[in-house]
């Protein structure tokens, strides 16, 4: 990955926004189409309709509407599942790119030193890196500070790598794994229609 590639790709915020927009379109289309089906009041035209009683016509109408609603549901479910899969792939790729840029320490000696350093020693490493321009040393200290949750030291690192500040802020916007796992349960969002409500209340099928 080049130095600028992490900033040229879509950000996590953009990826999330595009996913939200796409899933909203899917759900709106699904609900609108289901309501259109619900509003239908006569069976599809056929040469045999005049031979049916009123009740038989209502039964036929219910069967036809249920079949249409079921097809619309399956299409929406598949579209939502496909969109969610694409979102997870894009999100994972972006997070991996950010982790490589932020935490991919290439100086093994500096990494080993930072891993065992005290917070005071990490602060000294960051100061030395800033003054000397030793980016590898500063990054090693930053990674150690991040893994320890030492926010003050993390902020200090950005004095030596201003670009990393924005990337780190973006990294903090990543979707938690437990939320991604919930999104895999598409049926929790795209629910099968209530077939009984496809018919007018006064003529609802028992």
C-alpha positions as CSV (number, residue, x, y, z in Angstrom):
1,X,0.0,0.0,0.0
2,X,1.4,3.4,-0.9
3,X,1.6,6.3,1.5
4,X,-1.5,8.0,0.1
5,X,-3.7,5.0,-0.6
6,X,-5.2,4.9,2.9
7,X,-6.5,8.5,2.3
8,X,-7.6,8.0,-1.3
9,X,-10.0,5.1,-0.7
10,X,-13.5,5.5,0.6
11,X,-13.5,6.2,4.3
12,X,-15.4,4.2,6.9
13,X,-17.9,7.0,7.2
14,X,-18.6,6.9,3.5
15,X,-18.9,3.2,3.4
16,X,-21.4,3.2,6.3
17,X,-23.4,6.0,4.7
18,X,-23.6,4.3,1.3
19,X,-24.7,1.1,3.0
20,X,-27.4,2.9,5.0
21,X,-28.6,4.6,1.8
22,X,-28.7,1.3,-0.1
23,X,-30.5,-0.7,2.6
24,X,-33.0,2.2,3.0
25,X,-33.9,2.0,-0.7
26,X,-34.3,-1.8,-0.4
27,X,-36.6,-1.5,2.6
28,X,-38.6,1.3,1.2
29,X,-39.1,-0.5,-2.1
30,X,-40.2,-3.7,-0.3
31,X,-42.7,-1.9,2.0
32,X,-44.1,0.2,-0.9
33,X,-44.5,-2.9,-3.1
34,X,-46.2,-4.8,-0.3
35,X,-48.6,-2.0,0.3
36,X,-49.4,-1.9,-3.5
37,X,-50.2,-5.6,-3.4
38,X,-52.4,-5.0,-0.3
39,X,-54.4,-2.4,-2.2
40,X,-55.3,-4.8,-5.0
41,X,-59.0,-5.6,-4.8
42,X,-59.7,-8.0,-7.7
43,X,-58.0,-11.2,-8.9
44,X,-56.0,-11.2,-12.0
45,X,-58.2,-11.3,-15.1
46,X,-59.1,-14.8,-16.3
47,X,-61.8,-16.4,-18.5
48,X,-63.0,-18.4,-15.5
49,X,-63.6,-15.6,-13.1
50,X,-67.3,-15.3,-14.0
51,X,-67.8,-18.8,-12.8
52,X,-66.6,-18.2,-9.3
53,X,-68.6,-17.2,-6.3
54,X,-67.7,-14.1,-4.3
55,X,-66.0,-16.2,-1.7
56,X,-64.1,-18.1,-4.3
57,X,-62.9,-14.9,-5.8
58,X,-61.8,-13.6,-2.5
59,X,-59.9,-16.9,-1.9
60,X,-58.2,-16.6,-5.3
61,X,-57.4,-13.0,-4.6
62,X,-55.8,-13.9,-1.3
63,X,-53.7,-16.7,-3.0
64,X,-52.5,-14.4,-5.7
65,X,-51.6,-11.6,-3.3
66,X,-49.8,-14.0,-1.0
67,X,-47.8,-15.3,-3.9
68,X,-46.8,-11.8,-5.0
69,X,-46.0,-10.7,-1.5
70,X,-43.8,-13.8,-0.9
71,X,-41.9,-13.1,-4.1
72,X,-41.3,-9.5,-3.2
73,X,-40.2,-10.6,0.3
74,X,-37.6,-13.0,-1.1
75,X,-36.3,-10.5,-3.6
76,X,-35.9,-7.9,-0.8
77,X,-34.3,-10.4,1.5
78,X,-31.7,-11.5,-1.1
79,X,-31.0,-7.9,-2.1
80,X,-30.5,-6.9,1.6
81,X,-28.2,-9.9,2.2
82,X,-26.1,-9.1,-0.9
83,X,-25.8,-5.5,0.2
84,X,-24.8,-6.4,3.7
85,X,-22.2,-8.9,2.4
86,X,-20.7,-6.2,0.2
87,X,-20.7,-3.7,3.1
88,X,-18.9,-6.1,5.4
89,X,-16.3,-6.8,2.7
90,X,-15.7,-3.1,2.0
91,X,-15.6,-2.3,5.7
92,X,-13.2,-5.1,6.5
93,X,-10.9,-4.0,3.6
94,X,-10.8,-0.4,4.8
95,X,-10.2,-1.4,8.4
96,X,-7.3,-3.6,7.3
97,X,-5.8,-0.8,5.2
98,X,-6.0,1.6,8.2
99,X,-4.4,-1.0,10.5
100,X,-1.6,-1.6,8.1
101,X,-0.9,2.1,7.8
102,X,-1.2,2.9,11.5
103,X,0.1,-0.2,13.2
104,X,2.3,-1.9,10.6
105,X,5.7,-1.3,12.3
106,X,8.6,-2.3,10.1
107,X,11.4,-1.7,12.5
108,X,11.6,-4.9,14.6
109,X,14.1,-3.5,17.0
110,X,12.0,-0.4,17.7
111,X,8.9,-2.6,18.2
112,X,10.7,-4.8,20.7
113,X,12.0,-1.8,22.6
114,X,8.6,-0.2,22.7
115,X,6.8,-3.3,23.8
116,X,8.7,-3.5,27.1
117,X,9.1,0.3,27.6
118,X,7.4,2.1,30.5
119,X,5.1,5.0,29.7
120,X,7.8,7.4,30.6
121,X,10.2,5.7,28.2
122,X,7.6,5.7,25.5
123,X,7.2,9.4,26.0
124,X,11.0,9.8,25.6
125,X,10.9,7.7,22.4
126,X,8.1,9.9,21.0
127,X,10.1,13.0,21.8
128,X,13.2,11.6,20.2
129,X,11.3,10.5,17.1
130,X,9.8,14.0,16.7
131,X,13.1,15.8,17.0
132,X,15.1,13.3,14.9
133,X,12.5,12.5,12.3
134,X,12.8,8.8,13.1
135,X,9.3,7.8,12.0
136,X,9.8,4.1,12.7
137,X,10.7,4.7,16.3
138,X,7.7,7.0,16.8
139,X,5.3,4.5,15.2
140,X,6.6,1.7,17.4
141,X,6.0,3.9,20.5
142,X,2.6,4.8,19.2
143,X,1.5,1.2,18.7
144,X,2.6,0.3,22.2
145,X,0.7,3.3,23.6
146,X,-2.4,2.4,21.6
147,X,-2.4,-1.2,22.9
148,X,-2.1,0.1,26.4
149,X,-4.9,2.7,26.0
150,X,-2.5,5.5,26.8
151,X,-4.4,8.3,25.2
152,X,-2.1,11.1,26.0
153,X,0.9,9.3,24.4
154,X,-1.2,8.4,21.4
155,X,-2.0,12.1,20.9
156,X,1.6,13.0,21.3
157,X,2.5,10.8,18.4
158,X,0.5,12.9,16.0
159,X,3.0,15.6,16.5
160,X,5.4,13.5,14.4
161,X,2.8,12.2,11.9
162,X,-0.1,14.6,11.4
163,X,-1.7,12.4,8.7
164,X,-2.0,9.6,11.2
165,X,-4.3,11.7,13.3
166,X,-7.1,11.7,10.8
167,X,-6.6,8.0,10.0
168,X,-6.7,7.1,13.7
169,X,-9.9,9.1,14.1
170,X,-11.4,7.3,11.2
171,X,-10.3,3.9,12.6
172,X,-12.2,4.7,15.8
173,X,-15.4,4.9,13.7
174,X,-15.1,1.2,12.6
175,X,-18.2,-0.9,13.3
176,X,-17.9,-3.2,16.3
177,X,-17.8,-6.9,15.5
178,X,-20.9,-7.6,17.6
179,X,-22.8,-5.1,15.4
180,X,-21.5,-6.7,12.2
181,X,-22.6,-10.1,13.5
182,X,-26.1,-8.7,14.2
183,X,-26.3,-7.4,10.6
184,X,-25.7,-10.9,9.3
185,X,-29.2,-11.8,10.7
186,X,-31.0,-10.3,7.7
187,X,-34.3,-11.8,8.8
188,X,-34.3,-9.6,11.8
189,X,-34.6,-6.6,9.5
190,X,-36.4,-7.9,6.4
191,X,-39.4,-9.7,7.9
192,X,-41.8,-11.8,6.0
193,X,-45.1,-10.0,5.4
194,X,-48.2,-10.5,7.5
195,X,-50.2,-12.4,4.8
196,X,-53.5,-12.0,6.7
197,X,-53.2,-8.2,6.5
198,X,-53.0,-8.4,2.7
199,X,-56.8,-8.5,2.6
200,X,-59.3,-5.8,3.6
201,X,-60.1,-6.1,7.4
202,X,-63.7,-6.9,6.8
203,X,-62.9,-9.8,4.6
204,X,-59.7,-11.0,6.3
205,X,-59.1,-14.7,5.8
206,X,-59.6,-16.7,9.0
